[in-house]
């Protein structure tokens, strides 16, 4: 167990509810061939048709904050939902402009997408976003510095830790890490054609999934860590699955020593109070190896 709380006001652990609101653009990145297949696209349109409203209703009922990652294009196409998210006091963070696989973009193109996404959200919300999540793929070398240059102060794309950390090459950017087992997509995402997931696994048991998420929370709480949920309106906000999320959040709220906060709040606290990232941290190790490869001439 953690020796002493590291979170504000003596809280034992932090919990962050994040939402990826991509409408149909997530599946169009994954499977561009469905662009004119309305029946297929309707699976992902469900988030806009029903899911966003249902998620916001649950968050209001339980009185919890959340951070929504919204591509600029989705914000332009759904201004009413964007205003509802803001009106309920939630954070709007950036996921670029057009949901793209960043593995297909060089650094210059990634910078352009970050800039356009941030500028679009700033125009529509009146405030520049400070959070960012990669929509798909990986950032090119220099990506974290590009986030810093565009005013991003926290990211939630990497894995490899249970606590936030400052990126070694841009310490003003705090990473709030993810875990696949704390996402709805691996459990519930499903479509027949094209096959999603590609292996066409069955939809997971709701009760078993709730049990998994509750057991993970128990571990994060025990060790004083940062529990980050990654949700999608089209996946978690069906009439049955919203009940899974409701039971999970209500269980978390039964602990009076849990800080339920936005990603921006967690990152701000971490930046002000935490020690610099250690030399043996995976992010530091990666940066050293990358610099070595550049020195050896293996990476252009």
Secondary structure, 3 states (H helix, E strand, C coil): CCCCCCCHHHCCEEEEEEEEECCCHHHHHHCHHHCCCHHHHHHHHHHHHHHHHHHHHHHHHHCCCCEEEECHHHHHHCHHHHHHHHHCCCEEEECCCCCCEHHHCCHHHHHHHHHHHHHHHHHHHCCCCCEECCCECCCCCCHHHHHHHCCCCEECCCCCCCCCEEECCEEEEEECCCCHHHECHHHHCCECCCCECCCCCCCCCHHHHHHHHHHHHHHHHHHCCEEEEEEEHHHHCCCCHHHHHHHHHHHHHCCCCEEECCHHHHHHHHHHHCCCCCCCCHHHHHHHHHHHHHHHCCCC
